[in-house]
Amino acid sequence: MTTAERVRTSQRVQALLPALRERLQDRVSTAAAVLDHHGGGGEGVPISSLPDAVVFPLDNEEVSWVLRHCNEAGIPVVPFGTGTSLEAHVAAVRGGLSVDLSRMNTILDVSADSLDCRVQAGVTRMQLNAAVRDQGLFFPIDPGANASLGGMACTRASGTAAVRYGTMRDAVLGLTVVMADGRIVRTGTRARKTAAGLDLTRLFVGSEGVLGIVTEVQLRLWGLPETVQAAVCQFAELSSAVQTVIAALQVGIPVARIELLDDVQMAACIAYSRLEGFEARPTLFIEFHGGAAAVREQIETLEQIAADAGGQGFRWAERPEDRSKLWKARHDVTYANLAIRPGCRMIGTDACVPIAELVQCIEETKADVEESGLIAPLVGHVGDGNFHLGIVFDPASENERSRAEALAERVALRAIRLGGTCTGEHGIGLHRIHQLVVEHPEGVELMRSIKHALDPNGIMNPGKMLPA
């Protein structure tokens, strides 16, 4: 975007501000701190691309009014949830308006009998779980951060429980979406299946705000399991831990979570989260859900598989507080990695490959890390073939940053070469656009056509997902 174009955008926003303030009152902000918060790019590699103003709508009609006027004026619009994106989805790279949905945080309906609910997009996953727990229900999609459910739908998020419960693609039954021209469209139904027309719900799940703004989400819920057991098993070799996961999946053990941490990642977690009694070795964090008898059978089978692969026995976390400590340590890996070298930054990779290619992909990646000379702990939702490097680098060193970026690029291209994807759950955003072209060279043009058909003026989250 040229300087002249950026100036014109700012002028258009300034011209619209009086009408915005008349409609939204004090829920319009141009304060420097607010703009900075909404233009920082999320929780990934820092980027500063500030919007010209931020609005905080409360309902569908307000979002519709904002988009209609922005579309008429040619003002870029960037949806904002909780700002936990890792791929700079929320950076206002062309200025314009940031539409913060955090105050649209009402749980609209819960049906315990049908195991579903409808929420506004600003409801967070923890908020939903706190609200439905007393009805014996829970929402299992867990990306780690307390993200908004609208944002999770837009990035097709998943996380530690995807091996058992799937991703947001599987959990979303329907959506309310406000289109670029202000139209309010409702997709899907509460039914668990439908053959009625094109699947518009799946079109918008994972669309990263480039087609419209998701304002409401219809979600599946699950019953709280009768028994929850968590365990840790450590291995001498990383390949042995991965082979244990593959064998468990092949025999059909329905593990709820099965997470891999390599020796470097485990050392960081032991130091940061004070995990006592563990060694810095390749480690599986495992959780089982179900009836008591079924869980006991799953445990016995997996223990035998792990022992055959050289696992050092299960260490159990049976009390809820022990399980919480264990999974908090897993979710805090980003902070543990940054603590390895205080003052450094981190690039996160997001490779996902077919299970049969997982050992090769991880072994080649570990060799690549060693050759790079960088610190890059590995952690993965290996039950669905997804793993991450946390590549630590000194932002003051151009050499380190370029080496870190090159390593991250090789990880993505390796996953694509092995039949996988450059992003299993983070999305494309700003940083992975060129990788999307490699992964889907023919598909990108079709995506661009859909984008133009639904957003002909190009106001929706411009500069993201699709190459210019």
Residue pairs with C-beta under 8 A, 6 or more apart in sequence:
1 93
1 94
1 95
1 463
5 94
6 94
6 95
9 52
9 75
9 76
9 94
9 95
9 96
10 52
10 95
12 73
12 74
12 75
13 52
13 53
13 75
13 95
13 96
13 97
14 52
15 73
16 69
16 70
16 73
16 75
17 28
17 30
17 53
19 69
20 28
20 53
20 55
20 66
20 69
21 28
23 62
23 65
24 55
24 56
24 57
24 62
24 66
27 55
27 56
27 57
27 58
27 103
28 53
28 54
28 55
28 56
29 35
29 53
29 54
29 55
29 56
30 52
30 53
30 54
34 54
35 50
35 51
35 52
35 53
35 54
35 98
36 48
36 50
37 83
38 50
38 51
38 54
38 78
38 80
38 83
38 90
38 92
38 98
38 100
39 48
39 49
39 50
39 51
39 90
39 91
39 92
39 98
40 46
40 47
40 48
40 83
40 90
40 91
41 47
41 48
41 49
41 85
41 88
41 90
41 91
41 430
42 83
42 84
42 85
42 86
42 87
42 88
42 89
42 90
42 91
43 83
43 84
43 85
43 86
43 145
43 334
44 85
44 86
44 87
44 88
44 347
44 348
44 429
44 431
45 88
45 345
45 346
45 347
45 431
46 345
47 88
47 91
47 430
48 91
49 88
49 91
49 92
49 93
49 94
49 95
50 92
50 95
51 78
51 92
51 95
51 96
51 97
51 98
52 92
52 95
52 96
52 97
53 97
53 98
54 80
54 97
54 98
54 99
54 100
55 66
55 97
55 98
55 99
55 100
56 100
56 102
56 103
57 63
57 66
57 99
57 101
57 103
57 104
58 103
58 104
59 104
59 215
60 176
60 178
60 184
60 215
60 216
61 184
63 99
63 101
63 178
63 213
63 215
64 178
64 182
64 183
64 184
65 182
66 77
66 97
66 99
67 77
67 99
67 178
67 179
67 180
67 181
67 182
67 213
67 459
68 181
68 182
69 75
70 76
70 77
70 96
70 97
70 459
71 180
71 181
71 182
71 457
71 459
74 457
74 459
75 96
75 97
75 459
76 92
76 94
76 95
76 96
76 97
76 459
76 461
76 462
77 96
77 97
77 99
77 180
77 213
77 459
77 460
77 461
78 90
78 91
78 92
78 96
78 97
78 98
78 99
78 209
78 461
79 90
79 99
79 101
79 150
79 151
79 154
79 209
79 213
79 214
79 461
80 90
80 98
80 99
80 100
80 101
80 102
81 90
81 101
81 102
81 121
81 122
81 147
81 148
81 150
81 151
81 154
82 102
82 124
82 145
82 146
82 147
82 148
82 151
83 90
84 143
84 145
84 146
84 147
84 151
85 151
85 155
85 426
85 427
85 429
86 348
86 350
86 426
86 429
87 155
87 423
87 426
87 427
87 428
87 429
87 430
87 431
87 432
88 429
88 430
88 431
88 464
89 154
89 155
89 208
89 209
89 427
89 429
89 430
89 461
89 464
90 98
91 430
92 98
93 430
93 462
93 463
93 464
94 462
94 463
96 459
99 213
101 120
101 121
101 122
101 148
101 150
101 213
101 215
102 122
102 148
103 122
104 120
104 121
104 122
104 150
104 215
105 120
105 122
105 123
105 124
105 127
106 119
106 120
106 123
107 117
107 118
107 119
107 120
107 123
107 127
107 128
107 131
108 117
108 118
108 119
108 120
108 216
109 117
109 118
110 116
110 117
110 131
110 132
110 135
110 137
110 221
111 117
111 190
112 132
112 135
112 136
112 137
114 190
115 137
115 220
115 221
115 222
115 223
116 173
116 190
116 218
116 219
116 220
116 221
117 128
117 132
117 139
117 218
117 219
117 221
118 216
118 217
118 218
118 219
119 128
119 149
119 216
119 217
119 219
120 150
120 215
120 216
121 148
121 149
121 150
121 151
121 153
121 213
121 214
121 215
121 216
121 217
122 148
122 150
123 148
123 149
123 150
124 146
124 147
124 148
124 149
125 139
125 141
125 142
125 143
125 146
125 147
125 149
125 152
126 146
128 139
128 149
128 219
129 138
129 139
132 138
132 139
132 221
133 224
136 223
136 224
137 221
137 222
137 223
137 224
138 221
138 222
138 223
138 224
139 171
139 219
139 221
139 222
140 161
140 164
140 165
140 222
140 256
141 152
141 157
141 158
141 159
141 161
141 162
141 165
141 166
141 167
141 168
141 171
142 159
142 160
142 161
143 152
143 157
143 158
143 159
143 425
144 159
144 160
144 331
147 157
149 217
149 219
150 214
150 215
150 217
151 157
152 168
153 168
153 172
153 175
153 204
153 205
153 214
153 217
154 204
154 205
154 206
154 207
154 208
154 209
154 214
154 427
155 168
155 206
155 208
155 425
155 426
155 427
156 167
156 168
156 169
156 205
156 206
156 425
156 427
157 167
157 168
157 425
158 166
158 167
158 168
158 381
158 384
158 386
158 424
158 425
159 381
159 425
160 257
160 259
160 327
160 330
160 331
160 381
161 256
161 257
162 381
162 383
162 384
162 386
162 425
163 249
163 255
163 256
163 257
163 258
163 381
163 383
163 384
164 254
164 255
164 256
164 257
164 289
164 383
165 171
165 222
165 256
167 425
168 205
168 206
169 202
169 205
169 206
170 220
171 219
171 220
172 188
172 201
172 205
172 217
172 218
172 219
172 220
173 188
173 189
173 190
173 191
173 192
173 201
173 218
173 219
173 220
174 186
174 187
174 188
174 189
174 190
174 201
174 217
174 218
175 186
175 187
175 188
175 201
175 204
175 205
175 214
175 216
175 217
175 218
176 184
176 185
176 186
176 187
176 214
176 215
176 216
176 217
177 184
177 185
177 186
177 187
177 204
177 211
177 212
177 213
177 214
177 215
178 184
178 185
178 212
178 213
178 215
179 185
179 211
179 212
179 454
179 455
180 211
180 212
180 454
180 455
180 456
180 457
180 459
180 460
184 215
185 200
185 212
187 200
187 201
187 203
187 204
188 194
188 200
188 201
188 218
190 218
192 220
203 211
203 450
204 211
204 212
204 214
206 427
207 465
208 427
208 428
208 429
208 461
208 464
208 465
209 460
209 461
209 464
210 451
210 455
210 460
210 461
210 462
210 464
210 465
210 466
211 450
211 451
211 454
211 455
211 460
212 454
212 455
212 460
213 460
225 256
225 289
225 290
226 290
226 291
226 292
227 288
227 289
227 290
227 291
227 292
227 295
228 256
228 287
228 288
228 289
228 323
229 287
229 288
229 295
229 299
229 316
229 318
230 285
230 286
230 287
230 288
230 316
230 317
230 318
230 322
230 323
230 326
230 327
231 285
231 286
231 287
231 288
231 299
231 314
231 315
231 316
231 317
232 278
232 283
232 284
232 285
232 286
232 314
232 315
232 317
232 326
233 241
233 244
233 283
233 284
233 286
233 306
233 311
233 312
233 313
233 314
233 315
234 266
234 278
234 279
234 281
234 282
234 283
234 284
234 311
234 312
235 241
235 244
235 281
235 282
235 283
235 284
235 306
235 309
235 310
235 311
235 312
236 281
236 282
236 310
236 312
237 282
237 310
238 260
238 262
238 263
238 282
238 362
238 363
238 366
239 359
239 362
239 363
240 282
240 309
240 310
240 311
241 260
241 282
241 283
241 284
241 309
241 311
242 260
242 358
242 359
242 362
242 382
243 309
243 359
244 284
244 302
244 305
244 306
244 309
244 311
245 258
245 260
245 284
245 358
245 382
245 383
246 355
246 356
246 358
246 359
247 305
247 309
248 255
248 258
248 301
248 302
248 305
249 355
249 383
251 301
251 305
253 298
253 301
253 302
254 289
254 290
254 298
255 286
255 287
255 288
255 298
255 302
255 383
256 287
256 288
256 289
257 285
257 286
257 287
257 327
257 383
258 284
258 285
258 286
258 287
258 381
258 382
258 383
259 284
259 285
259 286
259 330
259 379
259 380
259 381
259 382
260 282
260 283
260 284
260 378
260 379
260 380
260 382
260 387
261 269
261 282
261 283
261 285
261 330
261 333
261 377
261 378
261 379
262 282
262 366
262 377
262 378
262 379
263 280
263 281
263 282
264 280
264 375
264 376
264 377
264 378
265 333
265 336
265 337
265 377
265 378
265 379
265 390
266 278
266 279
266 280
266 281
266 282
266 283
267 280
268 333
268 336
268 337
268 339
268 340
268 377
269 275
269 329
269 330
269 332
269 333
269 336
270 278
270 280
271 336
271 339
272 329
272 332
272 335
272 336
272 339
273 325
273 328
273 329
273 332
273 336
275 326
275 329
277 315
278 315
284 306
284 311
285 326
285 327
285 330
286 302
286 314
287 323
287 327
288 295
288 298
288 299
289 295
290 298
299 314
303 311
303 313
303 314
306 314
307 313
317 323
317 325
317 326
329 336
330 379
333 377
333 379
333 390
334 346
334 348
334 390
336 377
337 346
337 375
337 377
337 390
337 392
338 344
338 345
338 346
338 392
340 375
340 377
340 392
341 375
341 392
341 394
343 394
344 392
344 393
344 394
344 395
345 392
345 393
345 394
345 395
346 390
346 391
346 392
346 393
347 389
347 390
347 391
347 393
347 404
347 405
347 408
348 388
348 389
348 390
348 391
348 426
349 388
349 389
349 391
349 408
349 411
349 412
350 386
350 388
350 412
350 422
350 423
350 424
350 425
350 426
351 361
351 365
351 386
351 387
351 388
351 411
351 412
351 414
351 415
351 420
351 421
351 422
351 424
352 384
352 385
352 386
352 387
352 415
352 420
352 421
352 423
352 424
352 425
353 361
353 385
353 415
353 418
353 419
353 420
353 421
354 385
354 418
354 419
354 420
355 384
355 385
357 385
357 418
357 419
357 420
358 382
358 385
358 387
360 418
361 387
361 414
361 415
361 418
361 420
362 378
362 380
362 387
364 414
365 378
365 387
365 389
365 411
365 414
366 378
368 407
368 410
368 411
368 414
369 376
369 378
369 389
369 407
372 403
372 406
372 407
373 403
374 391
374 392
374 393
374 400
374 403
374 404
374 407
375 391
375 392
376 389
376 390
376 391
376 392
376 407
377 389
377 390
378 387
378 388
378 389
378 390
379 387
379 388
379 390
380 386
380 387
380 388
381 387
381 424
381 425
384 424
385 420
385 424
386 424
386 425
389 407
389 408
389 411
391 404
391 407
391 408
392 404
393 400
393 401
393 403
393 404
394 400
394 401
395 401
409 435
412 422
412 423
412 432
412 435
413 422
413 435
413 438
415 421
415 422
416 422
416 435
416 438
416 439
421 439
422 432
422 435
422 436
422 438
422 439
423 432
423 435
426 432
427 465
428 435
428 436
428 464
428 465
429 464
429 465
430 463
430 464
433 464
433 465
433 466
433 467
434 467
436 444
436 465
436 466
436 467
437 444
437 467
440 447
444 466
444 467
447 465
447 466
448 466
451 458
451 460
451 466
452 458
